[in-house]
Amino acid sequence: MIINTGMRTDIPAFYSEWLMNRVHEGFVYVRNPYYRLQVSKYSLSPDVVDCLAFCTKNPYPMLKYIDELKEKYNMFWFVTITPYGKDLEPNVPPFEKVIEDFKTLSNKIGKNAVALRYDPILMNEEYSVEKHIEMFELFAKTLKGYTEDVTISFLDLYEKVKRNAPDIRPPTNEEQNQIAKAFVRIGKENNMVIHGCCENPNLKEVGIDITGCMSQEIVEKAISFNLKAPSGQSKRIVTNGNKEVTKDITLSDKGKPICNCLMGNDIGAYNSCMHLCKYCYANFNKTLVQENYKLHNPNSPFLIGESTSEDKVTEAKQKSWKIENKLEQVTLF
């Protein structure tokens, strides 16, 4: 099975010490986001964790632990690199620094185990179609040979995003097509496949791979093992009024697949990412994030806070998805 660390917060950037303490202890407690007294206990034993998955805007704090993690786990990393400034991403390092750390990570775990995320793609007075194409070409050329996979997504206007950043908007359909077409061209020039993250299926017509950005095929390529994953693993955050909820979107309303990713079980917590990006779906507001961050204890089994006498702890059902035969690596380029 997959343990995911990156759908609710950025653990590598802000909670790397905590994660390594959990690895050493061999388990982690995770609160249900909507029923806080319901707690899942996940084993972090390599016997059941086939892949440890990360999504980060700053891998640097974890780099000192990579050799130790590599001895225990197979890993897959998304590293998000965007061209935005401090007005939108107050605490994200400069992209030049993240690119260098991306290279270091790729050299340590292999280019199949690390992918670039360029998302969300948003528009305002500074960031036009031309600007995005210019910056993505810079990133792709610089990272050529360090990854073969890129995931893009276009801004989703959650209510909290409208409130936190009223001056940004998603690209129009025409702008999306322009960007996607250019990114596919640039990707081919730099030996990279461009994947869309739950985007318009019509983007397939301009060359975007819409089969999933963390699909079974991509995970297998990263960990060099075949997997037999159970059905119903694809989950995403969707809007329900003013509340974000987790919904199985393996199938669309018309019965067609729209997400083919092996998301696994996330051990993070909402409202805890100190990047404080204005477009973030996982943070409600800055004050709540800062209050939660103060509750973080690197030695706690919880990412945020401590155990209480009222907690109802249930051991998660976990088993390895590995098939005994090791995957024969096939590179696309």
Rosetta blueprint (number, residue, H / E / L):
1 M L
2 I E
3 I E
4 N E
5 T L
6 G L
7 M L
8 R L
9 T L
10 D L
11 I H
12 P H
13 A H
14 F H
15 Y L
16 S H
17 E H
18 W H
19 L H
20 M H
21 N H
22 R H
23 V H
24 H H
25 E H
26 G L
27 F E
28 V E
29 Y E
30 V E
31 R E
32 N L
33 P L
34 Y L
35 Y L
36 R L
37 L L
38 Q E
39 V E
40 S E
41 K E
42 Y E
43 S E
44 L L
45 S L
46 P L
47 D L
48 V L
49 V L
50 D L
51 C E
52 L E
53 A E
54 F E
55 C E
56 T E
57 K L
58 N L
59 P L
60 Y H
61 P H
62 M H
63 L H
64 K L
65 Y L
66 I H
67 D H
68 E H
69 L H
70 K H
71 E H
72 K H
73 Y L
74 N L
75 M E
76 F E
77 W E
78 F E
79 V E
80 T E
81 I L
82 T L
83 P L
84 Y L
85 G L
86 K L
87 D L
88 L L
89 E L
90 P L
91 N L
92 V L
93 P L
94 P L
95 F H
96 E H
97 K H
98 V H
99 I H
100 E H
101 D H
102 F H
103 K H
104 T H
105 L H
106 S H
107 N H
108 K H
109 I H
110 G L
111 K H
112 N H
113 A H
114 V E
115 A E
116 L E
117 R E
118 Y E
119 D E
120 P E
121 I E
122 L L
123 M E
124 N L
125 E L
126 E L
127 Y L
128 S L
129 V H
130 E H
131 K H
132 H H
133 I H
134 E H
135 M H
136 F H
137 E H
138 L H
139 F H
140 A H
141 K H
142 T H
143 L L
144 K E
145 G L
146 Y L
147 T E
148 E L
149 D E
150 V E
151 T E
152 I E
153 S E
154 F E
155 L L
156 D L
157 L L
158 Y L
159 E H
160 K H
161 V H
162 K H
163 R H
164 N H
165 A L
166 P L
167 D L
168 I L
169 R E
170 P L
171 P L
172 T L
173 N H
174 E H
175 E H
176 Q H
177 N H
178 Q H
179 I H
180 A H
181 K H
182 A H
183 F H
184 V H
185 R H
186 I H
187 G H
188 K H
189 E H
190 N L
191 N L
192 M L
193 V E
194 I E
195 H E
196 G E
197 C L
198 C L
199 E L
200 N L
201 P H
202 N H
203 L H
204 K H
205 E H
206 V H
207 G L
208 I L
209 D E
210 I L
211 T L
212 G L
213 C L
214 M L
215 S E
216 Q H
217 E H
218 I H
219 V H
220 E H
221 K H
222 A H
223 I H
224 S L
225 F E
226 N E
227 L E
228 K L
229 A L
230 P L
231 S L
232 G L
233 Q L
234 S L
235 K E
236 R E
237 I E
238 V E
239 T E
240 N E
241 G L
242 N L
243 K E
244 E E
245 V E
246 T E
247 K E
248 D E
249 I L
250 T L
251 L E
252 S L
253 D L
254 K L
255 G L
256 K L
257 P E
258 I L
259 C L
260 N L
261 C E
262 L L
263 M L
264 G L
265 N E
266 D E
267 I L
268 G L
269 A L
270 Y L
271 N L
272 S L
273 C L
274 M L
275 H L
276 L L
277 C L
278 K L
279 Y L
280 C L
281 Y L
282 A L
283 N L
284 F L
285 N L
286 K H
287 T H
288 L H
289 V H
290 Q H
291 E H
292 N H
293 Y H
294 K H
295 L L
296 H L
297 N L
298 P L
299 N L
300 S L
301 P L
302 F L
303 L L
304 I L
305 G L
306 E L
307 S L
308 T L
309 S L
310 E L
311 D L
312 K E
313 V E
314 T E
315 E E
316 A L
317 K L
318 Q L
319 K L
320 S L
321 W L
322 K E
323 I E
324 E E
325 N E
326 K E
327 L L
328 E L
329 Q L
330 V L
331 T L
332 L L
333 F L
